[in-house]
């Protein structure tokens, strides 16, 4: 009867596309569910993230539209951006739309279209953080924060600045302090950022609560200078609120991954680029690899064969990466998306998260969009579940549990419970 009542009279706390937000069992707070039948392969929601940034490591490897993160220009312009020589003919190899500059003097941001540029200058964090609009002292604070983020590899601190910029726009639109805090923070699962470091269990000896407190305190100085004089933001520029926001990012953010268009032209890259350029690209792009694991097998190949053997192996690895579509790393970043934030984890997910942009032909509006597609049919009342770490799907139970530990809970999805039961009965669990 309870199940029937939940299906026929669900307590709806919100809606995202074909999904509703409702309370879920098991102490998991809120979750997404489908009130009606949804076939496999169907899109169930699509939305712009509340806030997002391209990762600093990715920014060093690919030139993208500031608004939608879609790579653009030509192979020649991308190589020039990386400081590499552009061979003959590379200007005719299109990576994406022609990139147009920001129309604010002194800003080096580029966009895939005037439509994306105009939207960003009014509606995105770029409207506040555009280098052509910031006074000199505030621009230096932003640059100092970016250098700090790069040094400490803490991209969420950069996202913090962009989130505060979006909150400022929300306040300028006439929304109250309470509504602003609710939209960007209080609705979502969170713990203070320093407390979450305790979930590492020694996985990273340097990532301690004390280290995070020092990082946030130093970043706080840059943020105060960056938003100096913005009275609407003053209630949010305090450590307790910002630590909670950082905790929200760590717990519910989604990793952005947009394939690099040139990766599909492997043979052309091998024919057009010389060995030196291929090797430099290979080294540079590997630094932006957002995969959860890496395969170092063979990394010492040729170590006793002399420099010539090492270089030959290096060229072969670069050409192999080009042929397999992995020479250019995907564009990566991090985003706070409402629908994702309300979606719980499963090691056997029933949806897949993807990204779309106007430059790639979808959707018909500017900016970055995130959407979910069902991996199998869902029946009324089914909870919508995603894999917080996609690479753990299909991995052994111990691996899954270890990788999920950083989120502050022990996974009790159907897959994990089944594997635990099989292990208790003495069966081998793959």
NUKEZA-110625 format. One record per residue (C-alpha): residue in three letters; z, x, y. Coordinates in pm, whole numbers, padded with zeros to 5 digits, always signed. Each point is the difference from the previous one (the first is absolute). Layout:
BEGIN
alaZXY...
//
This chain:
BEGIN
unk+00000+00000+00000unk+00081+00286+00236unk-00340+00157-00067unk-00173-00331+00062unk+00192-00054+00324unk-00095+00350+00120unk-00366-00080-00066unk-00005-00347+00152unk+00243+00056+00290unk+00007+00371+00083unk+00205+00119+00297unk-00277+00153+00209unk+00122+00276+00232unk-00347+00102+00116unk-00367+00004-00095unk-00260+00272-00044unk-00345-00125-00099unk+00029-00176-00335unk+00360+00121-00050unk+00342-00124+00107unk+00312+00204+00072unk+00302-00117-00197unk+00335+00125-00131unk-00026+00169-00340unk+00248+00054-00282unk+00151+00330-00102unk+00137+00102+00338unk-00346+00096+00126unk+00030-00205+00320unk-00329-00164+00099unk-00333+00017-00176unk-00352-00140+00003unk-00112-00271-00242unk-00308-00215-00048unk+00054-00379+00018unk-00330-00071-00175unk-00235+00148-00259unk-00185+00315+00110unk-00280+00150-00213unk-00021+00369-00076unk-00185+00209+00259unk+00080-00240+00285unk+00121+00107+00344unk+00338-00160+00066unk+00079+00133+00349unk-00147+00218+00274unk+00168+00117+00319unk+00023+00276+00258unk+00308+00218-00052unk+00266-00033+00265unk-00031+00374+00062unk-00173+00297-00162unk-00096+00364+00051unk-00229+00255-00160unk+00205+00272-00169unk+00007+00331+00193unk-00134+00188-00306unk-00291-00245-00019unk-00069+00029+00372unk-00067+00372-00051unk-00266-00078-00261unk-00207-00291+00124unk-00103-00156+00331unk+00058-00376-00002unk-00003-00302+00227unk+00342-00016+00165unk+00008-00378-00039unk-00112-00050-00363unk+00023+00350-00154unk-00359-00018-00127unk-00180+00340-00004unk-00303+00008+00225unk-00270+00215+00154unk-00213+00235-00209unk+00067+00277-00250unk-00072+00244+00283unk+00260-00155+00232unk+00258-00011-00279unk-00058+00368-00084unk+00019+00094+00368unk+00328-00192+00029unk+00134+00220-00281unk-00127+00316+00168unk-00263+00059-00269unk-00371+00079+00048unk-00238-00295-00009unk-00315+00090-00199unk-00347-00123+00085unk-00049-00362-00090unk+00371-00087+00000unk-00032-00192+00327unk-00222-00252-00180unk+00258-00066-00276unk+00195-00301+00122unk+00371-00017-00081unk+00050-00328+00179unk-00067-00170+00334unk-00065+00209+00308unk+00340+00079+00154unk+00058-00094+00363unk+00269+00165+00215unk+00295-00173+00161unk-00095-00103+00354unk+00326+00136+00144unk-00044+00346+00163unk+00188+00272-00187unk+00021-00187-00332unk-00175+00155-00301unk+00029-00306-00227unk-00323-00135-00149unk-00097-00339-00137unk-00264-00140-00236unk-00117-00250+00263unk+00069-00122+00351unk+00149-00312-00161unk+00260+00204-00188unk+00067+00208+00313unk+00052-00303+00225unk+00226-00165-00258unk+00209+00316-00040unk+00042+00049+00375unk+00148-00346+00026unk+00167-00083-00332unk+00089+00313-00198unk+00252+00278+00055unk-00283+00195+00166unk+00035-00237+00296unk+00336+00163+00070unk-00050+00351-00142unk-00351+00072+00130unk+00000+00354+00142unk-00202-00122+00298unk+00266-00255+00094unk+00325+00191-00057unk+00155+00193+00289unk+00006+00377-00062unk+00371+00019-00096unk-00028-00286-00247unk-00319+00141-00151unk+00173+00334-00055unk+00282-00187-00177unk-00257-00160-00233unk-00162+00337-00071unk+00342+00155-00065unk+00081-00281-00244unk-00333+00053-00178unk+00073+00372-00035unk+00349-00078-00130unk-00141-00247-00255unk-00256+00254-00116unk+00262+00273-00037unk+00238-00215-00201unk-00263-00207-00186unk+00164-00328+00104unk-00285-00238+00083unk+00237-00297+00022unk+00143+00151+00319unk-00349-00021+00149unk-00033-00356-00125unk+00332-00069+00174unk-00160+00082+00336unk-00301-00223-00073unk+00227-00283-00115unk+00201+00022+00322unk-00328-00015+00191unk-00096-00319-00188unk+00345-00144+00070unk-00049+00076+00370unk-00329-00190-00001unk+00177-00289-00175unk+00268-00004+00270unk-00260+00018+00277unk-00163-00309-00152unk+00317-00193+00085unk+00190+00018-00329unk+00377+00036-00003unk+00202+00299-00117unk+00119-00199-00303unk-00350-00114-00098unk-00130+00355+00034unk+00273+00146-00220unk-00060-00277-00253unk-00375+00052-00015unk+00008+00376-00048unk+00330+00067-00174unk+00262-00257-00095unk-00212-00206-00241unk-00062+00290-00234unk+00202+00186-00260unk+00168+00306+00146unk+00270+00262-00027unk+00082+00272+00246unk-00242+00289-00038unk+00266+00261-00065unk+00159-00211-00275unk-00332-00024-00183unk-00002+00380-00039unk+00280-00046-00253unk-00254-00162-00235unk-00183+00332-00037unk+00260+00116-00253unk-00081+00363+00071unk-00380-00045-00026unk-00029+00164+00343unk+00294+00225+00079unk-00092+00018+00370unk-00036-00378+00049unk+00368-00083+00049unk+00175-00268+00210unk+00107+00273+00243unk-00357+00128+00033unk-00130-00351+00072unk+00268-00061+00262unk-00094+00323+00176unk-00372-00087-00016unk+00050-00346+00144unk+00235+00125+00272unk-00256+00258+00115unk-00288-00250-00020unk+00216-00241+00201unk-00017+00240+00296unk-00380-00004-00007unk-00005-00380-00029unk+00233-00044+00297unk-00231+00218+00211unk-00313-00172-00136unk+00122-00349+00092unk+00191+00095+00315unk+00013-00290+00245unk-00104-00266-00254unk+00293-00239+00047unk-00123-00244-00267unk+00050+00271-00265unk+00345+00121+00105unk+00190-00222-00252unk-00199+00156-00286unk+00031+00365+00103unk+00327+00065-00178unk+00060+00194-00321unk+00135-00284-00215unk-00302-00222+00058unk-00251+00283-00041unk+00167+00123-00320unk-00030-00351-00143unk-00365-00016+00101unk-00064+00334-00171unk+00173-00139-00309unk-00228-00303+00010unk-00306+00227+00013unk+00120+00194-00304unk+00077-00311-00204unk-00285-00238+00078unk-00288+00188+00163unk-00338+00016-00170unk-00198+00324-00026unk-00343-00029+00160unk-00290+00144-00200unk-00360-00037+00119unk-00272+00186-00197unk-00201+00255+00196unk-00364-00127+00008unk-00150+00347-00054unk+00178+00036-00333unk-00274-00205-00164unk-00265+00258+00097unk+00116+00287-00217unk-00337+00148-00092unk-00115-00007+00361unk+00314+00192+00103unk-00062+00264-00267unk-00362+00039+00112unk+00072+00006+00374unk+00325+00199+00033unk+00035+00369-00076unk+00268+00134-00234unk+00230+00108+00282unk-00001-00343+00165unk+00055-00174-00334unk+00303+00219-00073unk+00149-00055+00346unk-00048-00376-00032unk+00157+00003-00343unk+00310+00184+00121unk+00038-00210+00314unk-00045-00336-00169unk+00239+00074-00285unk+00275+00022+00262unk-00060-00365+00086unk-00007-00123-00362unk+00222-00307-00019unk+00019-00014-00378unk+00343-00033-00159unk-00055+00290-00232unk-00222+00304-00016unk-00155+00186-00284unk+00059+00371+00036unk-00147+00085-00336unk-00237+00289+00037unk+00128+00095+00345unk+00046+00355-00119unk-00347+00020-00152unk-00164+00333+00076unk+00327+00161+00115unk-00075+00306-00210unk-00373-00004+00049unk+00000+00149+00349unk-00090-00144+00339unk-00359-00075-00099unk+00117-00209-00295unk+00249-00187+00216unk-00263-00081+00260unk-00241-00121-00268unk+00271-00226-00141unk+00080-00127+00349unk-00365-00087+00071unk-00027-00174-00337unk+00311-00206+00074unk-00137-00101+00341unk-00339-00099-00144unk+00168-00194-00278unk+00211-00185+00257unk-00316-00083+00197unk-00178-00132-00309unk+00302-00211-00098unk+00038-00148+00349unk+00329+00172+00080unk-00111+00278+00237unk+00088-00214+00301unk+00348-00151-00027unk+00051-00368+00072unk+00135-00098+00340unk+00372-00050-00051unk+00275-00148+00212unk+00295-00235-00004unk+00031-00363+00110unk+00260-00271+00040unk-00163-00319-00131unk+00187-00330-00008unk-00145-00126-00328unk+00054+00335-00174unk+00357+00015+00130unk+00075-00328-00178unk-00169+00106-00325unk+00226+00128-00278unk-00079+00280-00244unk-00112-00012-00360unk-00116+00279-00230unk-00249-00261-00124unk-00132-00137+00333unk-00214-00311+00035unk-00162+00091+00334unk-00181+00296+00152unk+00032+00104+00365unk-00314+00112+00188unk-00109+00064+00358unk-00294-00127+00201unk-00152+00085+00338unk-00272-00141+00219unk-00189+00329-00029unk-00010-00045-00377unk-00134-00353+00040unk+00326-00192-00035unk+00168-00193+00152unk-00186-00124+00309unk+00284+00099+00236unk+00101+00344+00132unk+00286+00216-00122unk+00130+00086-00346unk+00055-00279-00251unk+00189-00003-00329unk-00061-00255-00276unk+00115-00083-00351unk-00215-00094-00300unk+00129-00143-00327unk-00046+00215-00310unk+00036-00297-00234unk+00035-00381+00035unk+00325-00126+00155unk+00149-00339-00075unk+00209-00214+00240unk+00338+00162+00062unk-00101+00352-00107unk+00151+00273+00211unk-00252+00235+00161unk+00080+00357-00108unk-00138+00340+00098unk+00062+00357-00116unk+00185+00184+00275unk-00127+00326-00152unk-00337-00084-00159unk-00012+00321-00205unk+00299-00106-00213unk-00191-00287-00163unk-00041+00086-00368unk+00247+00291+00017unk+00304+00033-00237unk+00315-00194+00088unk+00198+00310+00100unk-00273+00110+00240unk-00023-00344+00159unk+00375-00027+00047unk+00023+00348+00151unk-00283-00060+00246unk+00144-00336+00110unk+00346+00142+00066unk-00084+00087+00359unk-00030-00372+00084unk+00369-00049-00070unk-00017-00227-00304unk-00048+00021-00374unk-00323-00170-00096unk+00063-00310-00214unk-00358-00121-00025unk-00127-00158-00321unk-00164+00325-00108unk+00317+00206+00043unk+00225-00256-00171unk-00240-00020-00296unk-00012+00379-00032unk+00379+00021+00015unk+00029-00257-00280unk-00250+00190-00214unk+00185+00326+00061unk+00331-00162-00096unk-00156-00116-00326unk-00116+00353-00075unk-00371-00060+00070unk-00204+00266+00178unk-00084-00093+00358unk-00321+00151+00137
//
